[in-house]
């Protein structure tokens, strides 16, 4: 009887193990932004803005557009505290430059009804074509905002090069 119980117990353990490994096989492995990567992007973006004498607000977000960190440089416009995270969120959720969306709204105005900020200066951070985060910048011209966002992304190792609008 003991041997039977031991055999049944062993079989149940193997069955449970097999079921768990099958369940885990269905889970996707994916990259995610870390605070260290966000800090690297932030530092590089600040350096680019400082080098050019631009006073900006820089936002780094995760793949869902939620803020990881925000930096308001001395002298940056107050309104940019709201604009930069909006650009980052839009770039993350759409998976493309906010400049592309700014152009798209001209022919497809419904894009703007979802509460997204369709202004140039937000870029997604991609790894193998998958969004892992974004950088949004505000405080200078739209092109300068995007230049600073691109400089931030370039500081993260292993990410795709931002697509040009």
C-alpha positions in Angstrom: 0.0 0.0 0.0 2.9 2.3 0.8 4.4 1.7 -2.6 1.1 2.5 -4.3 0.8 5.8 -2.4 4.4 6.7 -3.1 3.9 5.9 -6.8 0.6 7.9 -7.0 2.3 10.8 -5.1 5.3 10.8 -7.5 3.0 10.7 -10.5 1.0 13.7 -9.2 4.2 15.7 -8.6 5.3 14.9 -12.2 1.9 15.8 -13.5 1.8 19.1 -11.6 5.3 19.9 -12.8 4.3 19.2 -16.4 1.2 21.4 -16.2 3.2 24.3 -14.6 5.9 24.1 -17.3 3.2 24.1 -20.0 1.5 27.2 -18.4 4.8 29.0 -18.2 5.5 28.2 -21.9 2.5 30.4 -22.8 4.0 33.5 -21.1 5.8 35.9 -23.4 9.3 37.2 -22.6 9.6 40.9 -23.3 11.9 43.7 -22.6 10.8 46.5 -20.2 12.2 49.9 -19.4 14.2 49.9 -16.2 14.9 53.0 -14.0 18.6 52.7 -15.0 17.7 52.9 -18.7 15.3 55.7 -18.1 18.0 57.6 -16.2 20.5 57.1 -19.1 17.9 58.5 -21.5 17.1 61.4 -19.2 20.8 62.3 -18.7 21.6 62.2 -22.4 18.5 64.3 -23.2 19.4 66.9 -20.6 23.0 67.0 -21.9 21.7 67.6 -25.5 19.3 70.4 -24.3 22.1 72.0 -22.2 24.6 71.8 -25.0 22.2 73.8 -27.2 21.0 76.2 -24.5 17.4 75.0 -24.5 15.4 75.0 -21.3 13.1 72.0 -21.5 10.9 69.5 -19.7 11.8 65.8 -20.5 9.6 62.9 -19.7 10.5 59.2 -19.9 7.6 56.7 -19.9 7.1 53.0 -19.9 5.4 51.0 -22.7 1.9 52.0 -21.6 2.9 55.7 -21.6 3.0 55.9 -17.8 5.6 58.3 -16.4 8.8 56.8 -15.1 10.6 60.1 -14.6 10.3 63.8 -15.4 12.8 66.6 -15.3 12.0 70.2 -15.5 15.2 72.1 -16.3 15.6 75.6 -14.8 13.7 78.2 -16.8 11.6 75.7 -18.8 8.1 76.8 -19.6 5.6 75.8 -17.0 3.1 74.4 -19.5 5.8 72.0 -20.7 5.3 70.0 -17.5 2.0 68.9 -19.0 3.0 68.7 -22.6 6.2 66.5 -22.4 4.4 63.6 -20.6 1.6 63.9 -23.1 4.0 63.5 -26.0 5.7 60.6 -24.3 2.4 58.8 -23.6 1.2 59.4 -27.2 4.4 58.0 -28.7 4.3 54.9 -26.5 0.6 54.1 -27.1 0.8 54.6 -30.9 4.3 53.2 -31.2 5.4 56.0 -33.5 6.7 59.5 -33.5 4.2 62.0 -32.3 5.3 64.1 -35.4 3.8 61.3 -37.7 0.5 61.6 -35.7 0.6 65.4 -36.0 0.6 65.0 -39.8 -2.0 62.2 -39.7 -4.5 64.3 -37.9 -4.7 66.7 -40.9 -6.4 64.0 -43.0 -7.9 61.9 -40.1 -9.1 64.3 -37.4 -10.7 61.5 -35.4 -7.2 60.5 -34.2 -7.3 63.6 -32.1 -10.5 62.7 -30.2 -8.9 60.1 -28.0 -7.2 62.7 -25.8 -3.7 62.2 -27.1 -1.2 65.0 -27.6 -0.3 65.0 -31.3 2.6 67.4 -31.3 6.2 66.6 -32.5 8.6 65.8 -29.7 7.6 62.4 -28.6 9.4 59.3 -29.7 8.8 55.6 -28.8 11.7 53.5 -27.5 11.6 50.2 -29.5 13.5 46.9 -29.2 13.1 44.6 -32.2 10.0 46.6 -33.3 8.3 46.4 -29.9 7.6 49.5 -27.7 9.3 49.4 -24.3 8.9 53.0 -23.5 9.1 56.6 -24.8 10.6 60.0 -24.4 8.6 63.2 -24.7 10.2 66.7 -24.7 8.7 70.2 -24.6 10.1 73.7 -24.3 11.7 74.6 -27.6 10.6 74.2 -31.2 9.0 71.0 -32.3 12.1 69.9 -34.2 14.4 70.7 -31.2 12.1 68.8 -28.9 12.4 65.7 -31.1 16.2 66.2 -31.4 16.5 66.0 -27.6 14.2 63.0 -27.4 16.3 61.2 -30.0 19.5 62.0 -28.1 17.9 60.4 -25.0 16.9 57.3 -26.8 20.4 57.0 -28.4 21.9 56.6 -24.9 20.0 53.3 -24.3 21.9 50.3 -25.5 20.2 47.7 -27.6 17.2 49.8 -28.8 16.1 50.4 -32.4 17.1 53.7 -34.0 14.1 56.1 -34.0 12.3 56.3 -37.3 12.4 59.6 -39.0 9.0 61.3 -39.6 
